[in-house]
Amino acid sequence: MSEFKAVIFDLDGTLVHTRIEYMEKIVNKILGKFNSSASLEEVKKFYFGTHRNKTIKELFGLKPDLFWEEYDKYDLVSERKKYIEIYDDTKFLFDLQKNGFKMGIVTGALPEIAELLVENLGGIKFNNVITANNQSSLRPKPFPDGIEESLKFLKVKKTEAIYVGNADEDVLAAKNAGVYDVLIDRNEHIFIESTPSLKINSLFELKNLLNI
């Protein structure tokens, strides 16, 4: 039997893929308001990089608070849904359900975007969905707030949960919360700086860790 009772996931880039052309479109809409623009490579550095706020300041020349305020105006459900795809290995989540694991999500997305992405996961039931961002009362990753809130809701100890994400902020948030961190490599985040406790290429690789 596994020592773990709960699996908490990041959402975008971990369970659901948003095509990069969407992010390129959003970023350039924002920068266009300030008579600027970004190349695809610059957008990739922003989207897949480690220090987004630093990139916003140094590469885009904007204050992060101003950028994110505009970002939330343009990142709309009606637009995002045209660019999302589900990773095939999310079928593994049904195995988790069958084996009695509690499941949660901690994401930096706005609630309406998180709801859209979860709806596209094909009937997978999560015990809770926590959004931790600049508009919520919970500080965004890498702060541990979202994961800690999820643990309370799931009623599990930090030693009984794992957190799976695809970026440095996910690994660091898990470590800061004291839960076991797993990095899933989707061949997108090429700027990984942290050292994860476990690195996988497919969710099915969690079988060994969870003894199922």
N, C-alpha and C positions, 0 to 999 in steps of 0.2 A: 504494500500500500504506500502511496506517495505521502511524503511529509507535507506537501502543499495541498491546500484546499481551494485556492482561488487563483484565477489567471486574469490579470488586468491588461488591457491592450491600449496602445495608441490607436488612432483611427486612420487618418490620411497618410498614405505611404506604407502602412502596416497591414491593414485589412482592405483598404480601398485605394485605388490609384487614381489620381487626378492628373490628366495629361498636361505636360509642361506648356503646351501652347496656350492653355487657359491662363496659367500664371503669367506668361509673357504678355498676354492681352491685358490682364488686370494691372500689372506693374506699369505698362506703358500708358494706360489710361490715366493712372495717377500722375506719372511723371510728365505727361503731356499737359497737365494743368499748370505745370511749373516750367513749361518750355524746355523740357528735357526728354530723354528717351534712354532705353537700355537695350543692349544686344542680347541675343539668346544666351550667350555664355555668361553674361552678367546676371541675367535672371536665374540661371542655374546656380550660380554662386550664392545668390540670395536665398533661393528656395531650398537648395540642398546643403548649404553651408552651415557652419556651426554658430557663427555670431551674426544673427540677422540684423540686430540693431546697429551693430558696428558697420555692416555692409550698407545699410540704409544711409548712415551718416557719411561714410567715406566714399562709397561708390555712387550713391544716388544724390548725395548732397542735401538731404532732408533731415529734419528732426524726426526721430522714430515715432513720437506721439502723433505728430501731424500725418506721417505716412500711414500709420495704422488706423487713424480716424478715417482717412480717405479709403483705405483698403476695405474696411467694413461696409462702406457705402456701395462698393462695386462688387464685392463677393456675394452674389445673390443666388438663391436656390434655383431660380428660373434659368440662370446661366450655367451655374456649376454642374447641374444634372446632365448637361450635354457632353461633358468631358470626363465623366467618371467611369471606371471599370473595376470589377471585383477580382481580386487575386484568386486563382483556382484553389490554392491550398486553404482557403477559408472553410472549405468542407470539413477540415479537421475540428472546427468548433462544434460540430454536431457530435463528434466523438467525446469532446469535453463534457457536453451536456449529458450524454448517455452515461458517462462515468461519474456523474454527480458533482462536477466542479462548479463552483460559483464563478461567474464571469462578469467583469466590469470593463468600462471604457473610461479612459482619462484623455481628453483631447484639448487642444488649444483652439479648436474651431468654435464659432458662435453656435448657440443652441440650435438654430434653424438649419445650419449647415450640418451639424452633427446628426440631427434627426434625419436629414436627407440621406446621408451616407449610411447610417444604420439601416434605414428602410431598404436600401439596395443590397443588403446582405442576405436576403432570401429567407426570412423567417427565423433567423438565429435570435434567441432570446437572451438578453443581457439583464443581469440583476440591477445594474445601475449604469448611467451614463453621466459622467462628470465633465463639465466644461470649465477649464481654468485659463483665463485670458485677461486682457487688460480691461474688459468690460464686466468681469465677474468679481465676486468677493474673494475668489481664490487666485493667488498669484500664478502666473504661467510657468510652465516648465522652463528651466531646470529646478525651480522651487518645488518642494515635495507636497505642497498643499493639496493638489488634486488627488494624488495617490493616497495621502493620509485620509482624506474625506471618503474615498472609495473604501478603504479598509474599515472605517467606522460603519459604513452602510452595509458592507458584506459581513460584518461581525467576525472578522478573522484577525489574527495577530500578524504583524509584519513578517514574521518568520514563516508564515503559512501561505504567503502569496508570492507570485512572480509578476513582473511587469515586462511586457514585450513591446518594443518600439524599433523604429528604423533610423534614429538619429542620435547624435550626441546628447541633445537635451533630454531624450528619453532615458538613456543610460544614467545620466547624472541625476535626474529626478528620482529614479528608482534607488540609486545609491543614497541620495539625501533622505529618502523615506525609510531606508533600511530594509527594503525588499530585494529579492533576488532579481538582478537585471539580465535581460536577454535582448541582444541586438539581432534583428532580422535584416539581412543584407539583400535588398531588392535591386542591387546594382544601379542605384541612383545616387545615394549619398557618398560622394567620393571625397568628402572632406572630414571623415571620421577622425577625431582626435582622442576620444576617451578609450578606455580599455574595459570592454564588457566582461562580465563573469562568464557569459556564454554567447557565442556567435553562431547563428544558424542561417541557412539559405531557404528553408521551407518550414512552415508551421508544423508539418508532420514530424520534424526532428525533435519536437517537444515530447514525443512519446517516451523516450528514454528518461528524460528528466522527471516526467510525471508518472512513470511506471504504469503506462496503459498500453 
